């Protein structure tokens, strides 16, 4: 789930609509449902907009649980705050929450108040930021999005669109097929190169190590290094026995 690409409403629903392709896409696994097609679940049939919601209900945990437990640098909630929000989500009373957490009802009310105030602050920030972003017309100077499972977030991820274009141009001798001239030493360049290479793999598909190697061999002689860095930088994940690989 890439927060950069989702609205608040899309995060709450668990899916998004791609206007260009006419498909409803699950945020959690990438499964797509195309507009004007009919999908069957058990003995019932659904249009795409409803089918994706049924899919999420059947295949994934409650959206609230997924979001509140999401392991990401953007989720700054403490464990105590998560527990409190869970009980608020299931509509527990202040008295019930206080008894469960062994705190006073007044403390619960204070926390409800603080959550509401933080939400207001977030709304104000988003409104201001979006106004600034709408005025910022230089596409080449925009910072490229950080992939959602990135590790070790720091300055190496601060790359503009213009820098990305130059890195891709100078690092690859061919884009179709994708052929890497050399694997960069600088961290910033590594991330751009690995992101480009990861585009060859399909979402929601499991690969054997042999299949991964076959793809990467066409890109670069030292495919083992590419495979290792794709894992290390959070572009791909694998089972502990290395039998299966997939895009994160």
Secondary structure, 3 states (H helix, E strand, C coil): CCHHHCCHHHHHHCEEEECCCCEEEECCCCCEEECCCEEEECCEEEEHHHHHHHHHHHHCCCHHHHHHCCCCCCCCCCHHHHHHHHHHHCCCCHHHHHHHHCCCHHHHHHHHHHHHHHHHHHHHHHHHHHHHHHHCCCHHHCECCCCCCCCCCCHHHCCEHHHHHHHHHHHEEEECCEEECCCCCCHHHHHHHHHHHHCCCCCCCCECHHHHHHHHHCCCCCHHHHHHHHHHCCCEEECCCCCCEEEC
